[in-house]
Every structure is written in C-alpha cells, then in structure tokens.
Amino acid sequence: ELRRAESVLAEAEQCRAAFPRITRVRCTAGGDMELTFVDFAQERKVRVALTMAKGAYPRGALRPRVAVTHAGRKGAPTLPDAAVIEAAIERVPAGEASRRLLGVCRLVDWIVARGEQGMGDAAREAAAAARRASPSLPART
C-alpha cells in the first residue's frame, strides 16, 4: 500500500510540473486527492476530487467530484457541466503504465483552458496516444 501511495504522489508531482494550471494538490485523510486548476487568463477555477483509497487508483472507479468555482470571463469558451466533466474523467483509461492521473490532469487542464472544445482535443490526444502505445498487429496472409 505504501509503495502505491508513493507512486501516486510522484505522479501527482509530475502532473503539477506538466500542467501549470494545477495550483494545488491535496490528499485527504479519507483517501481522496483534490486538485485545483486555475486559468488566470480565462478567469476560471475548477476543483476536482478523486477517490484514491482501497485500490480505486489506477484501474477502479475514481468517483470524481467537480466543482466549478469561477466559470470564466465574458467571451471565454463555455465550460461543460460538472457532471459531463466527471463522466469524462471516469472514462480516462489507466493505460499500460497505470498513469491515469496524467490523463485525467491533461483532460481537466484542456477543459479549463479551452472549454467544451478541450474535451474533444483531449479525446483525440488520448486516442492518438493509445494508437502509439499499442503493438502492431501481424499482417494477415
């Protein structure tokens, strides 16, 4: 358990380094990880809580809870509803390297920056990454 917790924390630090909109990472006594994303240019603040306890991470149900504190300035791309973001987070696959948190953070980061379009961008990027990671199938003869 401790080794798994350490790897999750290391991945969270990688996310923080990779996605500058992550302004806060907090682990709760109940086993949740809370991430806060802020985009000052768009005037947005989105909080995400994920369940990490009892084997939920990386392959289990993360039970995401999203709270949009500030939806953005006038003229900013529209954010999807919190329930839509939560469903999209739950669909992020663990992948071979079990680095699901990086995928979740990429998704939320893009949504915060680009609104609804960010969901499509993240889905296309995830599909491209999955194609790059999948082994080639032998040719049929």
Disulfide bonds with the S-S distance in Angstrom:
none
